[in-house]
Amino acid sequence: MLWVLLVGVGPGSWAQQGAQPQSIKIEGDITLGGLFPVHSRGPAGVPCGEVKKEKGIHRLEAMLYALDQINSDPELLPNITLGARILDTCSRDTYALEQSLTFVQALIQKDNSDVRCSNGEPPIIPKPERVVGVIGASGSSVSIMVANVLRLFAIPQISYASTAPELSDNSRYEFFSRVVPPDSYQAQAMLDIVKAMGWNYVSTLASEGNYGESGVDAFQQISREAGGLCIAQSIKIPREPKPGEFDKIIKRLMETSNARGVIIFANEDDIKRVLQAAKKSNLTGHFLFVGSDSWGAKISPIQDQEDVAEGAVTILPKRASIDGFDQYFTSRSLENNRRNIWFAEFWEDDFKCKLTRSGIKYELGRRKCTGDERISRDSQYEQEGKVQFVIDAVYAMAHALHSMHLDLCPGSMGVCDKMDPVEGRMLLQYIRGVNFNETGSAGTGVMFNENGDAPGRYDIFQYQMSNVSSPGYRHIGQWTNHLRLNLEEMQWSDGDRRIPESVCSFPCESGERKKMVKGVPCCWHCELCDGYQYLLDEFTCDMCPYDMRPLKNRTGCRPTPIIKLEWSSPWAIIPVFLAILGILATTGVIATFVRFNDTPIVRASGRELSYVLLTGIFLIYLITFLMIAEPSVAVCAFRRLFLGLGMCISYSAMLTKTNRIYRIFEQGKKSVTPPKFISPTSQLIITFILISVQLLGVFIWFGVMPPHTIIDYEEQKPPNPEFARGVLKCDMSDLSLILCLSYSLVLMITCTVYAIKSRGVPETFNEAKPIGFTMYTTCIIWLAFVPIFFGTAQSTEKMFIQTTTLTVSMSLSATVSLGMLYIPKVYTIIFHPEQNVQKRKRSFKAVVQAATVSTRLSQKSSDKQNGESKME
């Protein structure tokens, strides 16, 4: 269908409409096409209406001005003249499509073989000029229609005013480029402003209609893609709002009062009424508006509502006024601008006069043009806003051709064969690669992205009242594909320079995780990471490794401090003090016994076993220092060895003594023959056999589990991690410690049993009773030790309490043994030497008989007392 249209639409079809399509033809080595809305859309049945002075003539003249500048520039396309074929689109897409077919005529292969002149000769048909690129169009609908045709013939197109986002689709409009930013950039600029101010929870407000609704839709789509921003309310202002409608809108906005930021795409009247409603509700300063270009830097929307609008941030497309064009255009006249075939029509409209033209009836009541009128002097003139972009478009095409000429025609003074004709797809690549800043282009370079879009250019304003000489809009930044915002120049109500917050939930404190509210990604509750947890990420708490504890702010973990029982600790001072006293006392006893080794008291006490027993007592005191010393492999080994060894030596010696006494007097009841193994040598052998059992067990323990140190992180791990500590200690559990002492406890209990059995022996003959008292007291001490030791298993001071309890109990048991068995002897030896003399020796038989008589007398005395009691 399109091909039929292209072939069918030719001079004949235009002739049927009544006239050849009017166009401006500028001769040149390379021809550019131009599409401008010189006329407005005509009424039904008529393609074109009235002339459009600003959007039509100003923009068309901007292209002619740019061509003049380029052709006179010796540096840009030297020795190559740019020509043009400029057409009128009449602001109608279908008419523009018909007009644009002029640009592709040279590319259509026509078969004229059957056409002959009257003389039989083939006709001479002038070849139409070849258009290498098109500048235009203005309206997006026109550009879309034309782009579909130009794409078929690979003719690049650069628009100066079409901003529809769909033209960014490179797959459908691959030959289309534009020097103006698409509408989606405005929404992106507003989103960037919102994020720069740290907001993540805003509402949107849009006037019903294409502008407001499409603007908000673009903002919401971009914010969804970017993430990090939630829309609290999306409210539409009806075309014909009912009374009280704006009060309801303010009330709805207050339903999510944390969303103080309001993105507004609305017309001036709606903006004004929103501000009025906010003021009526006493919400001045609560809402923080971010307005689109419909608000811009206009005074009318905020008139009489300045206090409500204070702090509002607005944007406006960045434009530059081209001074050279003003000089050029104001100097145009009917005489020097005959190339513009529509200029006479513009002249009549601009000066409200009438030119005398053949075939045109003179309009009554309208003055005749003199031709001496001058633009700006005799008429109002202001440069149209898109003039800069038309010039940028022409220069972009020229720079692309210049780069192409440098690459394809190096050293050539004109168009070489490689550029005749210009290949459209190659030219497109050069267009997309241009980057220049020669024409004032709003202070930014002209360039295109991969979709052919120019960088967005917006000025950013804020309405300020406080701390300024005169209230008004202050320029605070710009957006050119990225935001440059001077936050330090912003100020809000009452001159406050702190940016107000518009967030659903405030940031969590250090060590708190976010628990998201379902369906609202910008809202959350804060939960503290407790115990030994730290903040793994903003949503997750995780446990620290077993040997670490969380930092105070719970952003990570730190090593748990390692502690041990220090010598300066009260838990160590008391045991050490008792041990030192015990060691001094034991040393004194040993020294006394050695000094008076051959005296009767020392000999009667059994010197050999006494020295063994005193050695055990010394080791019991000594173990206190090993239990408090800093754990190491050597210290742990000595702890294992000496912990039970001292008690084992002591109780082995005492057991041997009590057993000897018991056997002697039990044997004496039966016969006068002494029992076996009661000599000092036998006693030592028995004692060392008992001790060897303990040593064997310890060495087996060494082989099965070599001694080593451990750090126990569970012992001191209270709920508050600040008090957590790792305890450096030997690898001795409570169970292994009790097993280590168990053999000594068995010896102690056995010794106690023998002491009880020997309690009837006269004290003048043996040590049975002192040993008995010693064992009774020792049993009481160790019975007290058990609940204290195991009752503190859950305490955070477990190691300290248990170590102190163990060492004190051992020192006390040693002190009891030393005090009851040897201190009286030492006292007698030193202070009563007269009692330390040799007594008459008696045979074993005499000793046994005396003991037996004494026992029987004791029993008769007891029986007599019992009998008297019965008689009573």
Secondary structure, 3 states (H helix, E strand, C coil): CHHHHHHHCCHHHHHHHCCCCCEEEECCCEEEEEEECCEEECCCCCCEEEECHHHHHHHHHHHHHHHHHHHCCCCCCCCCCEEEEEEECCCCHHHHHHHHHHHHHHHCCCCCCCCCCCCCCCCCCCCCCCEEEEECCCCHHHHHHHHHHHHHCCCCEEECCCCCHHHHCCCCCCCEEECCCCHHHHHHHHHHHHHHCCCCEEEEEEECCHHHHHHHHHHHHHHHHHCCCEEEEEEEECCCCCCCHHHHHHHHHHHHCCCCEEEEECCHHHHHHHHHHHHHCCCCCCCEEEECCCCCCCCHHHCCCHHHHCCCEEEEECCCCCHHHHHHHHCCCCCCCCCCCCHHHHHHHHHCCECCCCCCCCCCCCCECCCCCCCCCCCCCCCCCCHHHHHHHHHHHHHHHHHHHHHHCCCCCCCCHHHCCCCHHHHHHHHHCCEECCCCHHHCCEECCCCCCCCCCEEEEEEECCCCCCCEEEEEEEECCCEEECHHHCCCHHHCCCCCCCCCCCCCCCCEEEEEECCEEEEEEEEECCCCEEEEECCEEEECCCCEEECCCCCCEEECCEECCCCCCHHHHHHHHHHHHHHHHHHHHHHHHHHCCCCHHHHHCCHHHHHHHHHHHHHHHHHHHHHHCCCCHHHHHHHHHHHHHHHHHHHHHHHHHHHHHHHHHHHHHHCCCCCCCCCHHHHHHHHHHHHHHHHHHHHHHHHHCCCCEEEEEEEECCCCHHHCEEEEEECCCHHHHHHHHHHHHHHHHHHHHHHHHCCCCCCCCCCHHHHHHHHHHHHHHHHHHHHHHHHCCCCCCHHHHHHHHHHHHHHHHHHHHHHHHCHHHHHHHHHCHHHCCCCCCCCHHHHHHHHHHHHHHHHHHHHHHHHHHHHC
